[in-house]
Amino acid sequence: MTTTWRMRFELSDSPGALARVTVRLAAADCNVLALHVIPVPGGVLDELVVRAGEGVLPADLVEAVRSEGGRRVGITRAEMRDLVDEPTAVLRAAKMALTDPDRTAEALRQVLAADAVTSGEATDDQVQLGELVARRGWARFTQVELTRAQAFLELLDAPAPSLRGMLSDDGVALVLRPGVAEDEEAVTGLHARCSMRTLFNRYHAGMRTLPRRWVHRLLDPPRGTTTLVQCGDQVVALGQLIHTGTPECAEISLLVEDAWQRRGVGAALLAALASEARAAGFAELVAWCLPAETALVRTAARAGLAATTRREDGLLRVSIAPRGRALTTPVAAVAGEKTR
């Protein structure tokens, strides 16, 4: 039975040193599938992906490298991703983490070829990367790898573009963008097209028209930002991210025109607010809903964000983790109460 291994080692900087290693491996009926050269202070590390011949043990591979002057030889089983070039592998890992924030640790593990990546505080044999800890026993992390991992995490936390396109579930093109003062008429029109029920769920008060001073405050909140969803010349949804007095916590609110509800607009808007919140360093998003109104919980689930709830002051307090990690109460406890 053949097995594929990933090996990393140092060689003396002399002509033909690596060639002699490959010849030695070929003599042992081993096939070199990939080669990477990793810069390190004072020289380079060589990394090979090797398919071992029948009956060849890891110790045999290590001995073959050492016999040609290899030092600090590390070996581990290779994964299929090890046969993909590094930029492609990192891009695929980024897609995984952006699509499902719960898989960020696994994506970082792949980027680093680590044994494990978990949350917590690093010990002597581990590396701290933000809230995550990486461990690898078969070879030490290089500075190049750690720099790549840090850039990877910075990419995940980068703020959303100020202008972005999206498609609704039924294929209609929409634009998400920041609200500006010139949007007062469009935002007034959005409220005029919303039903009394939709407005009551958003503002917890009966209203048919929005006072002008409210429109101005919606577009220019003193401690936050406003994002609009536009279709043609109409604004069809509005979301706000407001800084609270509690560090690492921001309040959010959504308003989606009735005709655009249940078409993926709210989920895209909430995902954009969560991306903005991550970039600003917020660890929790809070929204206040009517006790029987669970639409935001479902919207968070569609956006891939973990939400928890509790009753407080006669309202439903919905807590959303920007990275999708649950905070307190299981969503199912509320989602099963009442749906519409």
N, C-alpha and C positions, 0 to 999 in steps of 0.2 A: 504494500500500500504506500503510495507516494503522499508526502505532506509538504505544504508550502510554508516557508519560514521567512521571517524578516530579521536581518542581521545588521548590526551597526558596530563599527570598529574604527580605530585609528591605525594609520599606516605611516611608516617613515616617508618623508618627502624625497623619494628616489625614483628614477625612471624605471617603469615596468613593474613596480611593486603591486599595483592593483591587478595588472595582467597576470602576474604569477599566482595571485589568489584565485582568479577565475579558472586558470588552468588546473590548479590543484582541485577545485570543486568539480570541474568537468571530469577529472580522473576518477572522482568518487561517484560518477553517474548522476551529477547534480546539474540542473539547468538554471542559469541566471535569467530571471524574467524581467527584472527592473534594476536600475542603478540610479542612486541619488548622491550628490556630493553636497554636504552641509557645511557652510563656513562656521568656524569657531575661532576664538582668539588663538593666534599662533599657528593656525593651520586649517585643516578640514577633517570632517568625519565622512567615511564612506558608508553607504547603506545599500544593501543588496536584498532583493526579494528572490529567494532561491526555492526551486522545487527539488526536494531531495529524492534520490533514487530509492529503490526498494531496499529496506533494511538499514538505511542510513539514519543514524540517531542525531539529535541536536548536539550531543557531545562530540560527535565525529565532525560536524561542521565547524564547531568552535575550534577544535584541534587543527583542522585544515587551515583556518585563518591564522591561528597563532603560529603555525609552523612557517608561515611566510612573513613573520614579523608583526602580525596584527596585535594590537593592545586594546584593553578595555572592551572586550568583545561582549556584546549583548545580543540576545536572541529571543524571539517570541513568535508565536504562530501568526502567520499573515492572514489578513482579510482581503476580500476581493477589491475593496477600495484602495488597497496598497498598490494595485496595478494601474490605478488611474493617476494622471498627472496631478500634482499638488493644487494648482489653481482650480481645476475642475472639482476636485474633492472638497475644497473649502467652499466653493459656490454652492455645491449640493448640500453641504452641512448648513450653510446660511439659509437656504430655502427651507430646510427642515425646521430650523428654529423659528423663522419668521412665520411659517405656516402654523406651527404648533409650539407656542412658547414653553409648554410643559416638557418639551424634548431638547431644551437648550443645553442641559448638562450632557446628554448623549451626543449632541452635535459637537460640543466642545471636546468631548472625549475622542471623537473621530478626527478633529482637526489636530489634536495633540498626539494621537496614537497612544493615549494614556490607558492604563489599566482600569482606572475608574475616575469619575468626576462626580462629586457630591457637594451638597451645601454644608457649610460649617467653617471651622477655624483650622488652619493648616498646622500640622506638627512638623518636626524636623525634617522628615523625609517627604514632605508634600509641598505643593506650590499654591499660594493663594492668588486667585484671580477674581476680584470683586467679591461676590458672595459665595463663589464656588471654590472648591478645593480639588486639585488634580494630583493624582498619584501614579507613578510609573516605576516599576521595579526592574524592568529588563534593561533600561538605559536611562541615563540622566537627561533631563530636558535641556536643550540648548537655548541660548539667548534668542536665536532666530525663531525658534518655535514659540517661545514665550511672547515675543513681540507680535508674531502672527496671531496668537490667541487673543492678545489684548486688542488688536485691531479688529478681530472678529467680534468681540463683545461690544466694542465701540460702534460697530456697524449696526448691531441689533438695537442699540440704544439711541441711534441717530434720530433726530426729529423728522417727522414726516415732511415731504415736500410741501411748500406753501400752496401749490396748485397741482392737483392730481386728477386723473380720469378714472372712472369706474363704469361697470355695466350692472344694471339692475338684474334681478333673477330672470326677467323676461327679455333681456337683451337691449334695454334702452341705455344710451350713453348719457352719463352724468358727470359733473365736475364738482370736486370738493375744493373749497378755497376759503381764505379768511374773510370775515365780514368787514366791511368798511362803511363809513358814514353815508356814502352815496347809495347804500342798499336799503335805506329807510322805506322807500316806496315798495320795493320788492318784498321786504319782510312784513310790511303791513298787509300786502296782498296774500302772503302765506297764511297769516292769521285769519284773514277774511274767508279763506277757502276751507279752513279747518272746522270741524263740527264742534258743537258745544261740549260734547263728551271729551273730545281730544284736548280741547283747551282746558277743561276742568281737570283732567288727569295731569296736565302739565303745570297749571298755576294754582290748583286747589281752590278755585274761586270761579263763580259764574260770570262770564263776560262774553260780549259779542264783538266789541271793538277794543283795540289795544290803545291805551293812552300814549300820546306822542312821546312823553318823557320815558315811558317804558321801552319804546322802540329804540330810542337813543342809547338807553342803558344796555339793551340787548347787544347792540353793535359795538359799544365801547365800554365793556365792563371795567370797573376801576382796578380789580385785582385778578384779571383773568383774560381769556381769549374766547372768540366766537368763531365757529366754523360753519359755513353754509354749504348746502348741496343744491346745485343749480341744474336745471334742465331747460335748454333754450334760454329764454329771457325770464324764466320764472325760478324763484327760490322755492324748493319743495321740502326742505328740512333745515333745521337749525340745531346746533349743539354748542354747549358752553362748558368750559373748564375754568373753574373759579378757585383761587387759592383760599383756603380756610385759615383760621388762626392756629391750627394744629400742624406742626411740621410733618412733612412727608404725606399729607392728606389733602386732597382737592375734591371739591364738589362738582358734579357733572349734572347736566340736564339735556334732554332731547325733545324736540318737537318735530314730528313727521306728518306731513299733510295726509289726510285720510286716504286719498287715492294712491298714495305711494307706500302705504303701510303693507307689511308682509311681502315686500319685494326685494329685501336685502339692503334697503337704504339705511335703515337704523343701525344694522350690524356694521356696515362700512363706516358710518359716521362715528359709532362708538369705538371701533378699532383705530380710527384716526386720532380720536381724543386720547385713547390709551397710549398710542405711540408718542404723542406730544407729552403726556404725563410722565412716561418713562424717561424721556430726554430731559425733563425738568427735575428728575429725581424723586418723584412721588411714588410711594409704595402702596397707596390705597386711594381708590376713587369711591366717593359716597354720593348716593342719590336718595331723595325722599319721595316716596310714592304713596298713593292711597292704599289702605290695608288690603283691599281685594285686587289691586292692580299688579299683576306679575309679568306684564309684557317686557319690562326691562330685564328681568331675569332670563327670559327666553332669548332676548336680543343679545345679551352677554354670552350666552351659550353658543349662539350662531357665530359670534365674533371670536370664539375660541378663548374667552376670558372666564375665569372662575368667579362666581358670585355667591355671596352668603347674605343672609337676611336676619333681621330681628325687629320686633315691634318696639317702638319708642315714641312717646308723646303722641299716641294716637295715629301714627303713620308707620309705614314700612320702611325701615332703613336698609337700603341695598348697598352692600360693600363689595367692590369689584377690585380684584388684584390685576394691575396692568400687565403682569407677566402670566396671569392665569392661575396663580396659586391660591387655593381657598384659604379664607382667614378664620372663620368661626363656625357658622351653622351650615349644614348641608343644604344645597339648593332644593333638593327633592322635598324637603319638609314644607316649603312654600309653594313650589310649582304645582303640587298636587292639590292645593286648597281650592283654587278656582282659576279657570282659564276662560278666555273669550276668543 
